[in-house]
Amino acid sequence: MMTHRTATSALIVCASMLSALALSSCGQRVLEPYDGQAFPDRRPRIPWPSTASAVTSDNGSDTVTIVALGDMTRVGIYPIGVDPLANDGPHHLAIDPMRRILYTAYAFPPPELSVGPHGNHGASNQLGVVVAHSLDDLRVVARADVESNPGDILLTPDRSKIIVTHFELNRVIRWDGGVTDRDGGPDPRSSAITVHEAQTLRRIHTIRPCLAAHGGAVTSDNRWLLVSCNGEDSLAVIDLASPSLAARLFPVGAGAGVLPDIRFGPYSITLSSDGRTGYVGNLEGRDVREFRIGADGSLAFDNTRATRVNAAAFFAEIGPSGETLIVPTQNPDQLVLIDRATMSIRRTRALAATECRLPHQVARAPDGKFLLVCEGVHTATRQEPGALLVIDPETLETRSRVQTGVYPDAVAFVPPHGGR
């Protein structure tokens, strides 16, 4: 029978044996100090091609698709984002080849359940994030919170500022605060436009000039910011040289309304190379309208300079000679070639579903190619890759096609070798 004393002695013997084993084991191991990084960055470097590249922001798959412009081959589809669980929804892109930075804004869209031209765009209740990614490996080098539903993202021509518009449809649709009066200050339903230092993304200005601000453009002299205001049928013209960023609103046309009773629904703005003429694409109005910036500083729409395209007009591009405007449209999906001198339609080409679903943007690449971004299918029950097409700027025929991630929303360009 084991007594208390013998049990205690047994425990002491066991403990001594374990200590001896531990010391013996320790004597056979040499632990070298670790002098590496605590959290090493193992991201693979992007194999940028020797030619310039096109990059699409794939809203539905939280990726960017990189395509070599030389032979239009896909380099790869690479994940980006800041939330590993949510659909971050990278919207538009801006690229600074000198700093070798890719800027995008994450909108965190809710699951797409709504119908209509906007889908779930403008429906998020979560604050967005603007992020600077290194072109080396797409790591995050800077980030800043913005308002909900970031829309367009613009790098000013002098590369000093990043501007983010916000397509805050939910602020208008869910407003229940009664009658609004802009004479007493900003309309509380208005969307934010945030201005950030390009290098750090520190926010330096926030203004709320209009409802549901979306597509924007900055003139080459860094003076004017033009923003389409979808929620009140207007174009906002903002003086970037003004300390307060003074803004003026210009109705797109006669009978301009306010959500839910809009007549035109301006969504995009395309500037001519001299920065004197802007072309506003309207979704509900199904037309394109010309806005003039005079040499004397005058700002005005010319209501005689409008072209009905009988479809929702998205992000257009000036043609190779400067004489035409190439407009992608939805409902129906087509390309429309407009003569800028007469504002008449030269040519319309329907797009087959196998070729391009939901054309969103036409953009001219550095090598002169004209690219068409096709969103593809992106619903709550069905998600398919989008596409990037090379089109003939005169005949509008497709020359080549590359598959992208899900729901590409914009294209931007990177110099050869990723700008190195």
N, C-alpha and C positions, 0 to 999 in steps of 0.2 A: 504494500500500500504506500502511495506517494504522500509524504507529509508536506506541509507548507515549506519546511526548510529544504527538502530535496527538490521540490518544484522550483524554488528560487535558484538553487545551485544549477539546475538544468538550464534555466533561462540564461544564467550568467555564462555558462559554457557555450551555449548556442550563439549568444551575442559576441563572444570572443572569437568564435570560429568565423562568423560573418565578417567581423572587422578585419580578421587576418586575410580572408579572401578578397575583401574590398581593397585592402592595402596592396595585396599581391597583384590584383588586376590593375590598380592605378599605377603600380610601378612599371607595367608593361606598355602603357599608353603615353604618348607625348602630344599634348594639345597645343597646336600652333595658333597664335592670335590671328583673327580675321581682320584684314585691313581693307576690304572692299566696301562698296556701297551697301547701305542697309537694305535698300529696295532698288536693285539694279534694273535699268530700263532694257528690256529684252525685245523691244519692238523691232521688227525687221525694217531695214532701210528700203525706201521706195526705189525701184529700179527705173528711174526716169530715163526715157529714150533720148537719143541724140537729136531728135527733131522736137519741135514744140509739141505740147500735149493739150488735149481738152479734158476738163474735169467736170463731171456732173455731180450735183448733190442729189442723192437718192433718198427722198423724204420717207418712203415707206419701209426701207430696209436698213436705215441708219448706216449708209455706206457712201463712199465716193467711187465713181467709176473713172478710171484713167485710160485715155485712148491716145495712142501715138498718131499725130496728125499726118506724118509722112506717108504711111501706108494704111492708116485707119484700122490698125489692129489694137485690140484691147490689151493694155498692160496688166490690168487686174481690177478687182473690186475689193476695196479695203474698208474695214469697219472704222467708224468714228462715233463719237458721242460721249456723254458724261454720266449717263444713268444706265447701268447694265441691265435693268429690268424693264424700263419704260421704252416706248417708241419716242425717241428724242425728236425726230422729225427735222433733220437739217433742211433749211429752206433754201434761200439763195446763197450765192457765193461772191466773195471779193478776194482777189489775189494781189499781194504785193511782191513782185518778183525780186525787188532789191533786198528786202528783209527776209525773203523766202518764207512768207507766211500765207496761209490760207485762212480766211475769215469766214465764218458761217454763224448763223443764229439758230438755236434749237427752240422749237415752238411747243414741244410735248403735246401733240394733238391727241384728243380723245379718240376712242375707236370710231371709225367712220360709219355712221348710221344714217346721217341726213342725206337728202337728195338735193339736187340743184347745182349751180355752177361752182359753188365753193366747197361742197362736201363738208368735211370737218374742219376746214381752214377757217380760222377766226372764232372757233368754238371752245378753245381751251380756257380753263380758269386758273392755270398754273403760270407763274412767272417764267418767262423765257430766259435764255442765257446766250450771250454773244461770246464766241470763243475764237482764239487765235491758235491755229495748228501749225506746227513746223512742217515745211515741205520735205524735210529729211525723212521723217517716219510718222508724221501726223500726230505726234504727241502734243498735248495741250501745253502751251507756253504762257497763255494769259486767258482770263475769263472774267466776265462781269454779268451780274443779273441785269435784265432789262424788264420791260413790262410784258404783259401776256400777249401771245399771238404775234411774235415778230414776223414781219413780212419781208421787205426788201432790205438788203445790206449793201452799202456803198462806201467805197474808198475814195476820198476826194482826190482830184488830179494831183495835188501837191503832196499826197500821201501822208498828210498830217492827221487826218480825222477819219473815223469810221462813223457812219450814220446808219441808224436802224429805224425803219418805219414799223408800225404795228397795226395789223389788220384786225382791230378789236371789234369785230361785229357783235360779240356778246355784250359789250358795254351799251350798245344801242338797243339790241333786241330785248335785253332783260331790264332796261331802264324802267323804273316805276316811280320816279321822283317827281312826276308831274311836268308842267310846262317849263321849258328851258328858255333862257334869255341870254344870248351871247353878249349883249350890250353891257351886262353886268360882269363880264369876265369870260373865261373859257367855258364853253359848253361842257358840262360834266360828263357827257357821253363821248367826248372827243378822244381820239386815239393819240398816243404819245409818239413823238419822234425824239429819239435820244441821240446825242452826239458824244463821241468818246475820243480820247487820245488814242491814236492808232497804235502806239508802241506799248502802252500799258492797259488800254481799254478802260481807263478811269473815265467815268461819266462826267462830262463838263457842262452839258445843257440838257434840259428836257422841256419840250414845248408840246402843246396840244392844239394844233391849228384847225383840225377838221375831223370828221367822222370816218372811221374805217379807212385810214390811210394805207396805201399799198405801194405800187410801183413808183420808183423815184429815179431822178437823174440830176447830176451836178454839171453845170456849165464848165467849160475848159478853163475859164479864168477864176474858178473857185468862188464866184460871186453868188450865183443863184442855185437854189435847190428847188426842183419842181417835183411835186408829189401828187399822184392821182388820189382823189378822195371819193372812194366808192360809195360811202354812206350818205353823201349829200350832193352828188352830181357836180363836183367842182374839182378844179385844179388849184392846189396850194402852191404859191410862189413865195419862197422864204429867202430873205436877204441874209446870206451867211456873213456879210461884212458888218451887219448890225449887231451891237452888243446884246440886244434882246432877241435876236433872230426874228425880226419883224416879219409877219406873214400876211399875205393878202390872198383872198379866195376869189376865183374867177369861175362863174357858172359855165359848165361845158356847153350849154345851149339853152334856148328858150324853153321854159317849162321845167327847169331843173327842180328836183324834189329832194326829200329827205327820207331815209329808210323809215317805214317799209314802202314808201311811195316814191321810189326813185324811177327816173325815166331813162337815164343813160348808163349808170353804173361804171364810171371810169375805173380802170384797173391797172393800166400800164402807160408808160410814157417813154417815147424814143426820141432822142435828140439828134439833129443833123450834126455833121462834123464841125460846122462853124458855130454851133451852139445858138443859132438864131431862130431855129424852127423846131417845135416839138410836135409829136404826133401821139394823141391820146387814144388808146384802144378802149372801147366801151363794150361791156358785156350785155347789159340789158338793152342798150340802144342799138347794138349790132352794127356799129359804124366806127369810123376813124375820123378824128377831128384835128385840125391844125391850129397850133398856138404859136404866136409870133413874139419874139423878143427883139424890139427895135434897137437900132444903133443909138437912138436918142434915149434909150431906157424905157420906152413904152412897152407895155405888156397887154396882150389882148388875144382872144379867140376871134377868128374870122368865120362867122357862121355860114358864109358861102363856100367855105373850104372844108367840106365834109364829104366822106364817101361811105355810102351804105354798102356793107359787105354781106348783109343778111345772115350773120352768124356772130357769135361772141368773139370779139377781137382781143387777142392776147399780145405777147411781147414781140414787136416787129423789129425789122432791121432795114437800114438804108442799103440800096442796091450798089453794085460795084462801081457804076459810073456816077452815082449820086442822083440819078434821074428817077429812080424808082423806090418804092417802099414795099418790102415783102412782109405780108401779114399772115401769121398762123391763126386759124380760127377753130372754134369748137361748136358743135351743134349747128351745122355739120362740120366734120373734120375736113379742113381744106387749107390750101394756100392761095392767097390773093395777091396779085402784083398790081400795085397802084402807080400810075404816072404822077409824079410829084408836081409837075408843071400844071396839069389840068385837073388833078385829083380824080381822074377817071380810071376805071379798071381796065388794065391791058389784058389780063389773063387770070383765070381761076382754074385751079386743079384740085379735084376731089382726091382724098387720101383713102386707100383701102385699109380695112381693119388689120390685115396681115402686114401692112407696111408701117402704119403709124396710127395709134389710138391717142386721142386727146393731144394734139400738137400744142405746145406751150410757149416756145421761144425760138426765134430765129436769131442767130448770132454769126458775125463775120470773124473767122479765125485769123491769126497773124499771117498765115500763108495764103490768105485770100479765099479759102474755102468758106462756103456758107453752110452752117450746121443747123439742124432742126431737132429740138428736144421733144420727144414724144413720151407723155406720162405713162401710157399703158393702162392696164386695168388695175384699179386699187380700190376695192370695196371691203366691207366688213367680212364678206364671205369668200372673196376671191382676190388674190394678189398675184400679179404676173410681172415679169421684167418689163422695163420700158426700153426705149431705143434712142440712139443718136444717129441721125441721117445726114449724109452729105447731099445737098440739093443743088441743081443747076439754077443760078439766080435769074435766068431769063426764061427758060422753059418750065421751071419748077419741078422737073423730073428728078427722081431719086437716083443718085450715082452709087452710093454704098450705104450700108446699114450695119450698126454695131449694137449688140444687146447690152443694156446697163442693169443696174440694180432696180429695185421696185420704186416706182413713182419718181423718176428724175424730174426736178423742178427748175433747174437752171444749169447753164454751162459757163465756165470761165476757162482762161487759158494760162498755161505755164510755159516759160521759155525752154529752149533745148537744155537737156541735162538737169532739168528741175531748177534752172536759174543759177546753177553753180558756176 
